[in-house]
Amino acid sequence: MKGWRFETASLFLLLMSEHLILVRHSAVQIDTAVSSHNWQLSEDGRFRCHTLAAQLQPYNPDRFVTSEENKARETGQILAEVLGLPCAAAAGLQEHDRRGMPYFESKAAFEAAVAVFFARPNELVFGQETAVQARTRFETAVTKLQASYPRQTLGIVSHGTVITLFICAHNPELDPLAFWQSLTLPAAFVLTLPALKLEDVI
């Protein structure tokens, strides 16, 4: 019986995907008259998705799942179209909730607010979620998707802050603020499973 359990567990691990791919959405057309949740990709942002798709192909993603925000949906749809894969949106993958916050005219002012957000993760200092709440919500959504597609390599298209929180929680040697500041539009992060260690940055 013990040997059977060992063989069954080993088979399950073999059937599991080896990687999880997290994708930050591509470059957007900023429109300060509407919420950032409704921003669309810019022409250059759409072009960049085609380049990223080719770079992701060696990791053999099986499907893309995006946040419900427009810029993430559009990024995932282009990636999926180029690679001939399915794509759908799912709840819980959205960016840190910043509803009610004014548009930051200064990049320095925005980065200062994010720095405080990372430095005080249990306090509500920016927007409508603490860092811990945003990470927990995102991680719950990712875990649910992994359970739904256990044999598939998922490409999850989301947003810079929640991706940073998730990756840094599982790779504590990384500094969240420095990691967030290094992000590009788009960017992709390949994590090993089940440990969720950062293997590659694209």
N, C-alpha and C positions, 0 to 999 in steps of 0.2 A: 504493500500500500504506500509506504514512504517513497519507494522508487517511482511509483506511478505518479505521485504528486510532484516529484522533482521533474519528471519528464514533461508533465502537463505544464508546469510553470515555465520550463525552458522553451516549450513550443509557443506558449503565449508571448514570451519575450521576442522570439524570432518573428512572430507575426506582427509585432508592433513596429511602427515607423521608427527610424533612428533619429529623425530630426523634426524640429518645429521651426518654421520660418516666420519671423515677425517682420512686417513691412510697414514703414512709415509712408504715409501718402505723399504724392508728388507735389510739385510747386503749384501754388494757387493764384488765382486772380483776386487780389484783395479788394473788397468792397465794404467800406466802413459804414455804409448805410444799412447793411443787413448783418445778422449774427454770423459769426465765423462758422457756425454749424452748417450754414447754407452756402458757403463759398464753393465755387467751382474750380476745377483745374484751369490753369492758363494754357495757352497753346504750347509753350515750352514744357510745361508740366506733363502734358499728354505725350509729347515727343520723348521725354525722359523715361516714361513708362515702357516704351518699346525697347530702349536700351537695357533697362533693368530686367525685363522679361528674358532676354537672351542670357543675362548673367545668372539668373535663377535656374535656368533649364538644367544645368548639370546636377542639381539637387533633386530633380524629378518630383516636383510638387504634384499632388493629385487633385487639389482643388483650392480655391481661394474663398475665404470667408472675410467679409469686411464689416466695419462698424456701419451704423446707419447714417452717418454723416456723409454729405454729398461728395466731398473730396476723397474720402476713403472708398466709397462705392465706385466712383469713376476710376480711381487708380486700380482697384481690383478687377473691374470689368475689362479694362484694357489689357492688363496682365493675362487674364484668363482667355481673352479673345486671341491674343498673340500665340499663346501656348496651347490653345484648343482644350481648355479645361472648364469645368463648371465654376460658377461664382454665385454667392448669395450673401445677403446681409444677416447679421445676428445681433441681438440685444446684448448690452453690457460691455461692448468693445469701444464705446465712444471716449472722447478725450475727457480729461479732468473737467468737471463742471464749473464753467466760469460765467454762467448766466448772471447778468446784472453788473458785470464788470465793464468799465468803459474801455474803448479801444486805446491802446498805448501808442501815442504818437512817437515816443522815444523808445528805441530798442533797449537802451540802458535801463530805462524805468521798468520795462517788461522783464528783463533779465534779473533785476533786483527783486521783483516780486516773486519770481520763480525760485530764486536763491533762498528766500525766506521760507517758501513752501517746502523745499527739500530739507532745509535745516530744522524745521519744526513740524515733523510729519504727523504728529498727533493733534496738532492745533489747527483750527479753522482760521487761516491767515490770508487766504486767497481763494476767491470763488465760493462755491457751495459745497465742496468736498475737502476733507483733509487729505493729505498724501496717503495715509493708511487706508482711508475709505475708498479712494480712487483705485489703489492697487488691489485691494481685496475684491472690489467689484469686477475689475478687469480679469484678475486671476480666476475668479469663479466662472466667468464666461469662457475663458480659455480651457479650463479643466473640463467643463461641460462639453465643449466641442471635441476635445481629445477623446472623451468617453464615447461620443457619437461616431467618431471616425478613427477607431483604434489602429487600423492597419494602414492609414493614409498619412502622407506627409502633407500637413496643412500649411498653407500660406495665409496668415492672418494679417489683414491690412487694417492698421489702426493709426495711432497718433503718438507724437513724440514724447509727451510727458508720461502717459500711462505705460508706454513701452519701456521708457527709462526706469520707472519704478519697478516694473516686473523683472527686467533683466538684472538690475542692481540688487534686488532682493535675493536672487539666486546666484549672484556673482559678487559677493560682498567686498571683494578687493577693488571694485570699481567705485569711483566717486560720482554720485548721481548728477551733480551740477556740471562737472566737467564732461561727463558722458553726454548729457543733454545738449550742452553747447557744441559738441562735436557733430551732432546730427546734420545730415543733409536731406534735401527734398528731391527725390525719394531716398530712402535708405532701406537696407534689408539686413536682418540679423539671423544667423543660423545657429540654433541651439541644439545641443545633443539631448537625447532622451534616454533615460528618464531624469537625468540630473539637471537638465536645463542650463548647462554650462555653455558660455558663448564660444562658438567654434570659428565663426567667420563673420566679417562685416563687409557688406557690399554697398 
